[in-house]
Each structure stands twice: as C-alpha cells, then as structure tokens.
Amino acid sequence: MTIQGRGATGNPPGRFEKLRYEPDEELPPDERPSPRTVFLVDATRSALVRNDSPDVGFDVSVNPYRGCEHGCIYCYARPTHEYLGFSAGLDFETKILVKPDLPALLREELMSTRFVPETIAISGVTDPYQPVERTLRLTRGCLEVLAEFRNPVSVISKNELIARDADVLGQLARVDAAQAIVSITTLDPALARILEPRTSTPERRLAAIEALAAAGVPVSVNVAPVIPALNDHEIPAILAAAAKAGATAAAYLVLRLPGAVAPLFEAWLSEHFPDRKAKILNRLRNMHGGKLNDPRFGKRMRGEGPFADEIRQLFTLAARRAGLNRRQWKLSTAAFRRPVRPGAQLTLW
C-alpha cells in the first residue's frame, strides 16, 4: 500500500529484533494513521567517522543525521537503522537521529594536533540536507567549522538546500578546499515523487547546481542509482542538463540492494511498476552475479556483464558529449590552519 510522502510501503522487523508490530487489519488502509516523523537526539561524543572501504572515495566523514526523511526506496543506508533497534522500512524515514553537538565536536577534533588535515566527506551515509537541516543547520555549522580551519570538504546531496551554503563552500573553493556533488536520479518529476518522495524536484536540483557553480564551487552530478529498465535511458539527458547548469564532472552508481533494501524495493516495484518488476530484477541479478546485491568492493557499485557494460558505455559517451570530466578537481590541504584558542597566550619573538 502506498503511503503518502513515504518511500517504503511497510515496516518489516529489524534483523536483530524478536518482536514485530502489525497494523490493525480491521481498519481500512486509507483510515490507518500516517506515520509521523520523530527526531531523537544522538548523544555521540565524536564527529569524525573513519572508513576503510576502498571504493567509496573518502577516508573520513561527518554524519549529522542517522536515518533520512527523504524516503528514497533504494537507499543502501536503510539497513544501518537496524543496528539502532529500528526497521529499515518506515522507521528509517520517520525516526531520525540528530547530533546537536556535532559542530562543536568537529571543532575540538580539528583543533587536536593528532588530526592530520585531509578531505572530509559530508556525509558518508544519509543526506546532510534532508528537510530538518533547514531548521537545525547542523550541516551548515560543520561547514562553518571547516571554513574556519580551511579544511577541504566534499559534500553530497539530492536536496536543493545544498545551495543555501554556497557562500561557505565558495569561501573554501577559493583555496581549492571544496567540491559539491548533486545527485540526480531522474528528470521525470512524477518518477522522482514516488522514488524519492521527500527530496527536491529534479528542476530544483539543477537550479542548485547553477547556484553553486555561480559561487565558484566545483560541482559534480551523480547519476545514482542507475536502475536498469527504469531510469538508465535518462543518463544522457541528465548529464546534458547538469552540464548546462554548470556541472563540470559526473559519476554514476548502479543500484545495489543490500539486506533489507531488497524486499522493500521489490514491494515498491509491485506497487508502482508491476509490469516491469521482473525485467528490472532480472537485469539487476544479471549485473550482480545472479543476486540482487554483490558486496564485493569494486563490483558492488558498477556491476558486471552485458547490461553493466551498456550502462558504462552510455555514461562514458554521454559525459564526453556533455563536456564533463575534462578536468579532475583535486582538493588541497595547503591552506589548512588552526585558529588560536580564545585566551591562549601568544609567543613573542
């Protein structure tokens, strides 16, 4: 059953849970209460998260939020909610953990002489510009800290709100210390509405690219995820539109369905694309060694086989035609500085 404004059609029990909750079957589907978003405090006492996966493109990240109200049905991060005792389904979209002390924690960690300047990704898991960021401004606070230290940052989002911080990102970009990545899955607003129900429209994401580029921020478009037989044919149009808006680089990721994401996505296909469900799933299995997810590093985000090769060739040709990836942006730590702590005594020479 479709739930207005939500991606998941249900709330399956987490893999570590022994109990599960069932909706009251006596109530008609249209009379059941709509799940409301709840925000919970994450009392973490560290800001930087280390990563040793060789195929994600960064070693350290900052994650202001856990769970994501965007509700993208395909999100690979959904199973991370199960470690918190929640479901990868509706819980992932409605029980959002926020880290109110994150900017202060980040500042303390960057002040430590143990910190070696390096590019920090925002974020490594869920979107740092999901709707609540407009109010809490945690991502904004972290960017302001990074600008204070001139530490390089790579920020990725599918929300137009990323353009709000073009001023801070532009400040860092002037010392080669910032890049922005905007994810665009489709240019079809109707598809986006059911695939990514609480994200910005494709048109507004293109406007965000334009605003960031105008501020001097290098912008890359991420066509992710590419779903065979659903949005793969849009790759050329997405890249052309992004390049016209000011993007200078592009990348793509093939859909992968780890853990609980697979049954959630299958249920979504049954609800919205029953006529294409078998075709989409069969092509995914073809690209992932007969399964819906291949966890091998270097293979999980690209896939293998003839359909994966077609997507790669289509992307490569379309990027070339759009004039993308002609220059490789390399972020620099050369401008990094540690501000003097308030009250600290300066050495006189």
C-alpha positions, 0 to 999 in steps of 0.5 A, a space after each residue: 500500500 502506498 503511503 503518502 510522502 513515504 518511500 517504503 510501503 511497510 515496516 518489516 522487523 529489524 534483523 536483530 529484533 524478536 518482536 514485530 508490530 502489525 497494523 490493525 487489519 480491521 481498519 481500512 488502509 486509507 483510515 490507518 494513521 500516517 506515520 509521523 516523523 520523530 527526531 531523537 537526539 544522538 548523544 555521540 561524543 565524536 564527529 569524525 567517522 573513519 572508513 576503510 572501504 576502498 571504493 567509496 572515495 573518502 577516508 573520513 566523514 561527518 554524519 549529522 543525521 542517522 536515518 533520512 526523511 527523504 524516503 528514497 526506496 533504494 537507499 543502501 543506508 536503510 539497513 544501518 537503522 537496524 543496528 539502532 533497534 529500528 526497521 529499515 522500512 518506515 522507521 528509517 524515514 520517520 525516526 531520525 537521529 540528530 547530533 546537536 553537538 556535532 559542530 562543536 565536536 568537529 571543532 575540538 577534533 580539528 583543533 587536536 594536533 593528532 588530526 592530520 588535515 585531509 578531505 572530509 566527506 559530508 556525509 558518508 551515509 544519509 543526506 546532510 540536507 534532508 528537510 530538518 537541516 533547514 531548521 537545525 543547520 547542523 550541516 551548515 555549522 560543520 561547514 562553518 567549522 571547516 571554513 574556519 580551519 580551511 579544511 577541504 570538504 566534499 559534500 553530497 546531496 539530492 536536496 536543493 538546500 545544498 545551495 543555501 551554503 554556497 557562500 561557505 563552500 565558495 569561501 573554501 573553493 577559493 583555496 581549492 578546499 571544496 567540491 559539491 556533488 548533486 545527485 540526480 536520479 531522474 528528470 521525470 518529476 512524477 518518477 522522482 515523487 514516488 522514488 524519492 518522495 521527500 527530496 527536491 524536484 529534479 528542476 530544483 536540483 539543477 537550479 542548485 547546481 547553477 547556484 553553486 557553480 555561480 559561487 565558484 564551487 566545483 560541482 559534480 552530478 551523480 547519476 545514482 542509482 542507475 536502475 536498469 529498465 527504469 531510469 538508465 535511458 535518462 543518463 544522457 539527458 541528465 548529464 546534458 542538463 547538469 552540464 548546462 547548469 554548470 556541472 563540470 564532472 559526473 559519476 554514476 552508481 548502479 543500484 545495489 540492494 543490500 539486506 533489507 533494501 531488497 524486499 522493500 524495493 521489490 514491494 515498491 516495484 509491485 506497487 508502482 511498476 508491476 509490469 516491469 518488476 521482473 525485467 528490472 530484477 532480472 537485469 539487476 541479478 544479471 549485473 550482480 552475479 545472479 543476486 540482487 546485491 554483490 558486496 564485493 568492493 569494486 563490483 558492488 557499485 558498477 556491476 558486471 556483464 552485458 547490461 553493466 557494460 551498456 550502462 558504462 558505455 552510455 555514461 562514458 559517451 554521454 559525459 564526453 558529449 556533455 563536456 564533463 570530466 575534462 578536468 579532475 578537481 583535486 582538493 588541497 590541504 595547503 591552506 589548512 590552519 588552526 585558529 588560536 584558542 580564545 585566551 591562549 597566550 601568544 609567543 613573542 619573538 
